[in-house]
Amino acid sequence: MQTVHDDEAPDWLPKLKPHAGPRFLQIADALQQAVADGRLNPGDRLPPQRRLAAALHVDLTTVTRAYDEARRRHLLEGRGARGTYVAAPKVELTSVLDLSMNIPPPPGDVDFDDLLKQGLAQVLMRTDPDLLMTYHLGGGSGADRKAGARWIAPMFGSVPPEHVVVCPGAQAAIAALILALTAPGDVILAEPTSYPGLRAAATQFGRRIVPVATDRHGMSPGALEAACRRHRARLVYLNPTLQNPTAATMPSRRRKELAAVAQRCDVRIVEDDPYWLLAEAPPPPVASFAPDRAFYISTLSKCLTPGLRIAFVLVRDAAERERFLVALRSFALMAAPLTAALATQWILDGSADRLMEGVRNEARLRHRMARDVLAGRYNGTGDGLHVWLELPAYWQSYQLARAADREGLAVTPAEVFATGAETVNAIRISLGSVKDRARLQAGLQRLSALLARRPESFGDGVV
């Protein structure tokens, strides 16, 4: 155990950079890295905050916030007048690092606990509790729809709130649109590698998914038109921005071309766009080029937190909106009023924007980490929640997923996303589900080492 004396400069002292994020986070990250590589050990005494602030040429508040952040990460513990010490490692109850679930990463510069407490306090102060615990019909209250219109304003500009339907999550919205717009036995067109929730809903309702060929820009307009005419399809599903799982973003021209095909072939588009607000300068939605053909879904689960279970669906036509609501009510009567009210509160008071900015910044930091650790194998865009990793020929995706599981890592093989018989040799890595950034880095390093080895190098083989 070492004690850091007031006249010594700690060897983990970071060099603060002007464009590397908030300074208090740089200090907390340096602390975390020093603990990870053994330069700081449990029981080591940290410098007093004033001395560290002087050494780094920052104000005391910055260091205080850094120490508070380090405590939140379970790195430090206070011992009253004796000072601040490196904490003993927190025991993990699970040995598996989950890189398979697409959820937003914890925003490093936002106190989520405080945001949640303040938001709920405002909701309870301004709303009759009885209204939060009763049935709500009609796809959301007026305030909820107003919040939904504000949420999708970056994509479409001003939207009449009455055109917005509030749903209990994007999956419920997709299922209701399938029920409202298709009949049993109908074909739904989608990309060959697509969101598995679409296939789950379509199969449950007796619809058939037919894959449409793609190129590097996304779904091929010519292939879509041919498929529409061949299968007399009534619905096409698109996830055009940071697509799940490939993370590709469809350019504006391709979006216009697909919208034109939908017009010519009299087919409806379900545009599932959960990552638009996380992307750097994304193109306008497909729905902006085909407003009378497309139904646009924007969920809070991928930008804020899955616990809200709120999605906003833009349905411009009143008759189609009513058909959609009837289908939705057949299995999900309403979004939970309390979470809908919290989402509305956060959107209207600006908390959602702060939280989303924190998620966006943290996601980009994690992408930079993935790019550095995975080196030449990383082919992401630097935005969003996931990376699509094409595998070397000596690994098959299902083999790699099983081998990763034995290494204590959960990843998602390409087979999970296939809409047809053909699959690509790749896995999806989700960057948000591991809360601690150091543990994520360790997991990515283990994955990188695994990718560099051939299956034959495992003593008991990979089958």
PLY file of the C-alpha trace (Angstrom):
ply
format ascii 1.0
element vertex 463
property float x
property float y
property float z
element edge 462
property int vertex1
property int vertex2
end_header
0.00 0.00 0.00
1.32 3.40 -0.89
0.56 6.83 0.49
0.76 9.76 -1.87
2.39 12.64 0.02
1.43 16.21 -0.59
4.81 17.03 -2.14
4.70 14.18 -4.66
3.14 14.34 -8.11
1.10 11.17 -8.74
2.46 9.13 -11.63
-1.06 8.66 -13.03
-1.54 12.42 -13.36
-3.35 12.92 -16.69
-2.43 15.40 -19.39
-5.71 17.17 -19.97
-6.58 17.67 -23.63
-8.83 20.47 -24.91
-10.92 18.30 -27.25
-11.09 15.01 -25.34
-14.30 15.66 -23.43
-15.04 17.24 -20.02
-11.96 17.63 -17.87
-13.49 15.97 -14.83
-14.15 12.87 -16.95
-10.57 12.87 -18.22
-9.38 12.85 -14.61
-11.81 10.07 -13.65
-10.76 8.04 -16.70
-7.10 8.46 -15.76
-7.87 7.21 -12.26
-9.71 4.23 -13.70
-6.86 3.40 -16.06
-4.33 3.67 -13.22
-6.36 1.20 -11.18
-6.72 -1.12 -14.18
-2.99 -1.25 -14.94
-1.85 -1.50 -11.32
-0.34 1.95 -10.81
-2.98 2.47 -8.13
-4.07 -0.37 -5.85
-6.83 -0.85 -3.26
-5.93 1.09 -0.13
-3.71 3.66 -1.83
-4.34 7.20 -0.60
-5.24 9.82 -3.20
-3.92 13.40 -3.18
-6.06 16.06 -1.53
-8.39 17.66 -4.03
-6.87 21.14 -3.74
-3.36 19.86 -4.45
-4.53 17.88 -7.47
-6.43 20.91 -8.76
-3.28 23.02 -8.49
-1.16 20.37 -10.21
-3.61 20.15 -13.12
-4.32 23.90 -13.30
-8.07 23.39 -12.92
-10.53 24.65 -10.36
-11.43 22.70 -7.26
-14.95 21.95 -8.57
-13.51 20.01 -11.51
-11.51 17.73 -9.22
-14.47 17.33 -6.87
-16.64 16.22 -9.79
-13.90 13.85 -10.93
-13.66 12.23 -7.49
-17.46 12.00 -7.30
-17.50 10.30 -10.72
-14.76 7.90 -9.59
-16.83 7.05 -6.51
-19.83 6.38 -8.76
-17.66 3.90 -10.65
-16.74 2.27 -7.29
-13.09 3.28 -7.69
-12.72 5.45 -4.58
-13.96 5.58 -1.03
-13.85 8.40 1.48
-12.53 7.85 5.01
-13.44 11.13 6.61
-10.53 13.25 7.80
-8.05 10.55 6.74
-8.70 11.33 3.08
-9.77 9.48 -0.07
-8.53 6.00 -0.92
-8.68 3.55 -3.79
-11.58 1.19 -3.08
-11.44 -2.57 -3.08
-12.76 -3.99 -6.37
-16.48 -4.51 -6.58
-17.44 -8.16 -6.84
-19.19 -8.89 -10.14
-22.12 -11.28 -9.82
-21.89 -12.28 -13.48
-18.86 -13.52 -15.36
-20.28 -12.74 -18.81
-19.69 -9.39 -20.50
-22.81 -8.73 -22.57
-21.90 -7.33 -25.99
-25.16 -8.61 -27.48
-27.83 -6.17 -26.29
-28.32 -2.83 -28.04
-29.00 -0.35 -25.25
-27.72 3.20 -24.73
-24.49 3.47 -22.75
-24.62 5.30 -19.41
-23.89 8.98 -20.11
-20.72 9.88 -18.26
-21.51 13.56 -17.71
-25.18 13.19 -16.70
-26.36 12.18 -13.24
-29.11 9.79 -14.36
-30.31 9.05 -10.81
-30.83 12.73 -10.13
-32.49 13.26 -13.51
-34.91 10.43 -12.81
-35.76 11.69 -9.33
-36.32 15.25 -10.54
-38.39 14.13 -13.50
-40.67 11.93 -11.42
-41.02 14.67 -8.79
-42.15 17.13 -11.48
-44.60 14.60 -12.90
-46.14 13.89 -9.50
-46.29 17.57 -8.64
-48.04 18.59 -11.88
-50.26 15.57 -12.58
-53.21 14.07 -10.75
-51.89 10.69 -9.51
-55.25 9.11 -10.36
-54.66 9.96 -14.02
-51.32 8.17 -13.91
-52.95 4.96 -12.69
-55.95 4.63 -15.01
-56.67 3.68 -18.63
-55.68 6.07 -21.40
-57.09 5.65 -24.90
-56.35 7.37 -28.17
-52.61 6.87 -28.60
-51.43 9.30 -25.95
-52.61 12.45 -24.22
-52.42 15.84 -25.88
-49.27 16.64 -23.92
-47.70 13.29 -24.87
-48.40 13.86 -28.56
-47.02 17.37 -28.32
-43.85 15.91 -26.81
-43.73 13.36 -29.61
-44.02 16.09 -32.23
-41.12 17.93 -30.59
-39.05 14.73 -30.42
-39.31 14.13 -34.18
-39.01 17.81 -35.13
-35.27 17.42 -35.95
-36.26 14.91 -38.63
-39.34 16.62 -40.10
-39.60 20.15 -38.79
-42.96 21.20 -37.39
-45.38 18.26 -37.10
-49.04 18.53 -35.99
-49.29 16.68 -32.65
-52.47 14.94 -33.82
-50.37 13.10 -36.43
-48.31 11.43 -33.67
-49.31 8.19 -31.94
-47.70 7.26 -28.62
-46.88 3.54 -28.38
-45.41 1.22 -25.71
-42.16 0.74 -27.62
-41.11 0.30 -31.24
-41.75 -3.45 -31.28
-45.41 -2.87 -30.44
-45.59 -0.22 -33.16
-44.11 -2.59 -35.77
-46.51 -5.37 -34.79
-49.53 -3.05 -34.95
-48.52 -1.73 -38.38
-48.19 -5.30 -39.67
-51.70 -6.06 -38.40
-53.16 -2.85 -39.78
-51.54 -2.89 -43.22
-51.32 -6.57 -44.18
-53.37 -9.77 -44.12
-52.37 -13.34 -43.21
-50.18 -14.80 -45.95
-49.01 -11.41 -47.22
-45.36 -10.77 -48.01
-43.32 -8.13 -46.18
-40.14 -7.02 -47.95
-36.96 -6.32 -45.99
-33.21 -6.33 -46.37
-31.51 -9.76 -46.15
-29.96 -8.80 -42.81
-32.44 -6.95 -40.64
-33.89 -6.35 -37.17
-35.01 -9.76 -35.76
-38.09 -8.28 -34.08
-39.62 -7.81 -37.53
-39.33 -11.51 -38.32
-40.70 -12.44 -34.89
-43.82 -10.31 -35.34
-44.40 -11.35 -38.95
-44.12 -15.05 -38.11
-46.47 -14.70 -35.17
-49.12 -13.05 -37.38
-48.75 -15.45 -40.31
-46.93 -13.06 -42.66
-43.87 -13.97 -44.72
-40.61 -12.01 -44.90
-38.95 -11.94 -48.33
-35.41 -10.51 -48.53
-34.62 -7.85 -51.14
-31.11 -7.56 -52.52
-28.88 -4.73 -51.32
-25.70 -2.99 -52.38
-23.34 -0.75 -50.45
-26.03 1.98 -50.28
-28.75 -0.28 -48.89
-31.82 -1.84 -50.45
-31.66 -1.85 -54.26
-34.50 0.17 -55.89
-34.58 -2.15 -58.90
-34.71 -5.25 -56.71
-37.44 -3.68 -54.58
-39.60 -2.87 -57.60
-39.19 -6.37 -58.98
-40.05 -7.91 -55.60
-43.12 -5.69 -55.20
-44.50 -6.83 -58.55
-43.53 -10.47 -58.17
-44.93 -10.95 -54.67
-47.67 -8.28 -54.79
-46.24 -7.04 -51.52
-48.09 -4.41 -49.54
-45.39 -3.50 -47.03
-41.64 -2.88 -46.99
-39.60 -2.51 -43.81
-36.61 -0.14 -43.72
-34.13 0.74 -41.00
-32.11 3.28 -43.01
-29.97 5.06 -40.40
-27.19 3.15 -38.61
-29.01 0.02 -39.66
-29.38 -2.80 -37.19
-27.17 -4.80 -37.45
-24.84 -3.52 -40.21
-24.61 0.07 -38.88
-24.84 1.35 -42.49
-26.64 4.61 -43.24
-28.55 4.87 -46.50
-27.66 8.03 -48.48
-30.30 10.60 -49.34
-30.45 9.71 -53.04
-31.20 6.06 -52.28
-33.96 7.10 -49.89
-35.58 9.19 -52.63
-35.34 6.27 -55.07
-37.00 3.85 -52.68
-39.74 6.37 -51.94
-40.38 6.67 -55.69
-40.65 2.86 -56.00
-43.19 2.83 -53.16
-45.27 5.40 -55.04
-45.16 3.47 -58.31
-45.90 0.09 -56.75
-48.53 1.31 -54.26
-46.64 -0.20 -51.32
-46.43 1.14 -47.77
-43.14 1.70 -45.94
-42.52 1.07 -42.26
-39.49 3.22 -41.47
-38.01 2.08 -38.17
-35.47 4.78 -37.31
-34.29 4.40 -33.70
-30.75 5.73 -34.23
-31.34 8.87 -36.34
-30.75 11.23 -33.43
-27.47 9.48 -32.54
-26.01 9.81 -36.05
-23.71 12.54 -37.32
-25.64 14.60 -39.93
-28.02 11.83 -41.08
-30.04 12.26 -44.31
-33.75 13.13 -44.14
-35.99 10.16 -43.37
-37.53 8.18 -46.22
-40.89 9.37 -44.88
-39.99 12.94 -45.82
-39.84 11.84 -49.48
-43.03 9.74 -49.33
-45.23 11.32 -46.65
-48.37 9.54 -47.86
-46.66 6.13 -48.08
-44.42 5.88 -45.02
-45.05 5.31 -41.33
-42.19 6.64 -39.25
-41.18 5.12 -35.87
-38.85 6.85 -33.41
-38.24 5.17 -30.06
-36.74 6.56 -26.86
-35.29 3.17 -25.92
-32.15 3.56 -28.06
-31.47 7.25 -27.38
-32.41 7.60 -23.71
-33.20 4.41 -21.80
-35.08 1.17 -22.53
-37.05 1.51 -19.31
-39.26 4.24 -20.75
-40.76 1.87 -23.38
-42.10 4.80 -25.40
-42.10 5.18 -29.17
-43.64 7.88 -31.33
-45.19 6.93 -34.67
-45.90 9.53 -37.34
-49.12 8.61 -39.18
-50.36 11.51 -41.29
-53.62 10.06 -42.66
-56.51 10.09 -40.17
-58.13 6.88 -41.46
-54.84 4.97 -41.38
-54.13 6.36 -37.94
-57.41 4.94 -36.67
-56.70 1.53 -38.26
-53.30 1.55 -36.61
-54.80 2.39 -33.21
-57.38 -0.39 -33.52
-54.61 -2.89 -34.29
-52.45 -1.59 -31.44
-55.27 -1.85 -28.89
-55.79 -5.51 -29.77
-52.65 -6.42 -27.81
-51.34 -3.23 -26.14
-54.06 -0.93 -24.96
-51.77 1.95 -24.08
-48.32 3.07 -23.09
-47.92 3.09 -19.31
-49.16 6.56 -18.28
-46.42 7.11 -15.68
-43.54 6.42 -18.08
-45.28 8.35 -20.85
-45.65 11.31 -18.49
-41.97 11.07 -17.52
-40.94 10.98 -21.17
-43.12 14.01 -21.87
-41.67 15.88 -18.89
-38.11 15.19 -19.99
-38.76 16.17 -23.61
-40.59 19.38 -22.81
-38.17 20.58 -20.08
-35.02 19.78 -22.07
-33.81 16.88 -19.90
-34.19 14.45 -22.81
-31.86 16.55 -24.95
-29.21 16.61 -22.19
-29.52 12.89 -21.62
-29.35 12.13 -25.33
-26.29 14.34 -25.77
-24.62 12.44 -22.94
-25.51 9.11 -24.56
-24.25 10.35 -27.94
-20.92 11.51 -26.48
-20.40 8.29 -24.54
-21.28 6.18 -27.58
-18.68 8.01 -29.67
-16.03 7.52 -27.00
-16.81 3.81 -27.02
-16.61 3.66 -30.80
-13.16 5.23 -30.63
-12.20 2.60 -28.08
-13.52 -0.18 -30.33
-11.65 1.25 -33.31
-8.41 1.34 -31.33
-8.77 -2.13 -29.80
-10.09 -3.92 -32.88
-7.67 -2.08 -35.17
-8.13 -3.06 -38.81
-11.22 -5.16 -38.10
-13.33 -2.16 -37.07
-15.39 -0.74 -39.94
-17.94 1.34 -38.06
-18.97 4.94 -38.60
-18.21 6.14 -35.06
-21.87 6.65 -34.16
-24.69 4.60 -32.73
-24.74 1.67 -30.37
-23.20 -1.21 -32.31
-20.47 -2.41 -34.67
-20.91 -4.96 -37.45
-17.76 -7.03 -37.52
-17.04 -9.12 -40.61
-15.08 -12.22 -39.65
-11.95 -13.78 -41.12
-12.61 -16.83 -43.28
-11.33 -19.25 -40.63
-14.17 -18.26 -38.28
-17.89 -18.83 -38.88
-20.22 -16.51 -37.01
-21.94 -19.23 -34.98
-18.52 -20.72 -34.09
-17.19 -17.37 -33.01
-20.27 -16.68 -30.87
-19.88 -20.01 -29.07
-16.16 -19.54 -28.58
-16.76 -16.01 -27.27
-19.26 -17.40 -24.77
-16.55 -19.67 -23.40
-14.36 -16.58 -23.07
-17.08 -14.89 -21.01
-18.37 -12.70 -23.86
-21.86 -12.56 -25.37
-21.99 -11.45 -29.02
-24.70 -11.82 -31.66
-24.03 -13.92 -34.77
-25.32 -12.88 -38.19
-27.81 -15.77 -38.33
-30.00 -13.98 -35.78
-30.60 -11.14 -38.26
-31.17 -13.17 -41.43
-34.55 -12.70 -43.16
-33.87 -15.49 -45.67
-31.74 -18.59 -46.09
-28.50 -16.76 -46.89
-26.36 -15.16 -44.20
-23.13 -13.22 -44.08
-20.15 -14.17 -41.95
-20.25 -11.48 -39.26
-21.21 -10.69 -35.69
-22.79 -7.64 -34.09
-21.05 -6.08 -31.11
-23.11 -3.79 -28.89
-21.13 -1.11 -27.08
-23.66 0.20 -24.56
-24.72 -2.75 -22.45
-21.49 -2.96 -20.40
-21.84 -0.11 -17.96
-18.19 0.27 -17.01
-15.93 1.52 -19.82
-12.86 -0.28 -18.49
-14.71 -3.60 -18.46
-15.87 -2.93 -22.01
-12.29 -2.30 -23.10
-11.19 -5.52 -21.44
-13.97 -7.40 -23.21
-13.05 -5.95 -26.59
-9.41 -6.89 -26.01
-10.45 -10.48 -25.26
-12.57 -10.52 -28.41
-9.69 -9.13 -30.48
-7.39 -11.86 -29.17
-10.01 -14.48 -29.95
-10.40 -13.23 -33.52
-6.66 -13.49 -34.05
-6.67 -17.19 -33.17
-7.96 -19.96 -35.37
-10.63 -22.38 -34.11
-8.10 -25.22 -34.26
-6.10 -23.55 -31.50
-8.76 -24.50 -28.94
-7.86 -27.73 -27.24
-11.39 -29.18 -27.23
-12.33 -27.80 -30.65
-15.20 -25.60 -31.76
-18.21 -27.44 -33.12
0 1
1 2
2 3
3 4
4 5
5 6
6 7
7 8
8 9
9 10
10 11
11 12
12 13
13 14
14 15
15 16
16 17
17 18
18 19
19 20
20 21
21 22
22 23
23 24
24 25
25 26
26 27
27 28
28 29
29 30
30 31
31 32
32 33
33 34
34 35
35 36
36 37
37 38
38 39
39 40
40 41
41 42
42 43
43 44
44 45
45 46
46 47
47 48
48 49
49 50
50 51
51 52
52 53
53 54
54 55
55 56
56 57
57 58
58 59
59 60
60 61
61 62
62 63
63 64
64 65
65 66
66 67
67 68
68 69
69 70
70 71
71 72
72 73
73 74
74 75
75 76
76 77
77 78
78 79
79 80
80 81
81 82
82 83
83 84
84 85
85 86
86 87
87 88
88 89
89 90
90 91
91 92
92 93
93 94
94 95
95 96
96 97
97 98
98 99
99 100
100 101
101 102
102 103
103 104
104 105
105 106
106 107
107 108
108 109
109 110
110 111
111 112
112 113
113 114
114 115
115 116
116 117
117 118
118 119
119 120
120 121
121 122
122 123
123 124
124 125
125 126
126 127
127 128
128 129
129 130
130 131
131 132
132 133
133 134
134 135
135 136
136 137
137 138
138 139
139 140
140 141
141 142
142 143
143 144
144 145
145 146
146 147
147 148
148 149
149 150
150 151
151 152
152 153
153 154
154 155
155 156
156 157
157 158
158 159
159 160
160 161
161 162
162 163
163 164
164 165
165 166
166 167
167 168
168 169
169 170
170 171
171 172
172 173
173 174
174 175
175 176
176 177
177 178
178 179
179 180
180 181
181 182
182 183
183 184
184 185
185 186
186 187
187 188
188 189
189 190
190 191
191 192
192 193
193 194
194 195
195 196
196 197
197 198
198 199
199 200
200 201
201 202
202 203
203 204
204 205
205 206
206 207
207 208
208 209
209 210
210 211
211 212
212 213
213 214
214 215
215 216
216 217
217 218
218 219
219 220
220 221
221 222
222 223
223 224
224 225
225 226
226 227
227 228
228 229
229 230
230 231
231 232
232 233
233 234
234 235
235 236
236 237
237 238
238 239
239 240
240 241
241 242
242 243
243 244
244 245
245 246
246 247
247 248
248 249
249 250
250 251
251 252
252 253
253 254
254 255
255 256
256 257
257 258
258 259
259 260
260 261
261 262
262 263
263 264
264 265
265 266
266 267
267 268
268 269
269 270
270 271
271 272
272 273
273 274
274 275
275 276
276 277
277 278
278 279
279 280
280 281
281 282
282 283
283 284
284 285
285 286
286 287
287 288
288 289
289 290
290 291
291 292
292 293
293 294
294 295
295 296
296 297
297 298
298 299
299 300
300 301
301 302
302 303
303 304
304 305
305 306
306 307
307 308
308 309
309 310
310 311
311 312
312 313
313 314
314 315
315 316
316 317
317 318
318 319
319 320
320 321
321 322
322 323
323 324
324 325
325 326
326 327
327 328
328 329
329 330
330 331
331 332
332 333
333 334
334 335
335 336
336 337
337 338
338 339
339 340
340 341
341 342
342 343
343 344
344 345
345 346
346 347
347 348
348 349
349 350
350 351
351 352
352 353
353 354
354 355
355 356
356 357
357 358
358 359
359 360
360 361
361 362
362 363
363 364
364 365
365 366
366 367
367 368
368 369
369 370
370 371
371 372
372 373
373 374
374 375
375 376
376 377
377 378
378 379
379 380
380 381
381 382
382 383
383 384
384 385
385 386
386 387
387 388
388 389
389 390
390 391
391 392
392 393
393 394
394 395
395 396
396 397
397 398
398 399
399 400
400 401
401 402
402 403
403 404
404 405
405 406
406 407
407 408
408 409
409 410
410 411
411 412
412 413
413 414
414 415
415 416
416 417
417 418
418 419
419 420
420 421
421 422
422 423
423 424
424 425
425 426
426 427
427 428
428 429
429 430
430 431
431 432
432 433
433 434
434 435
435 436
436 437
437 438
438 439
439 440
440 441
441 442
442 443
443 444
444 445
445 446
446 447
447 448
448 449
449 450
450 451
451 452
452 453
453 454
454 455
455 456
456 457
457 458
458 459
459 460
460 461
461 462
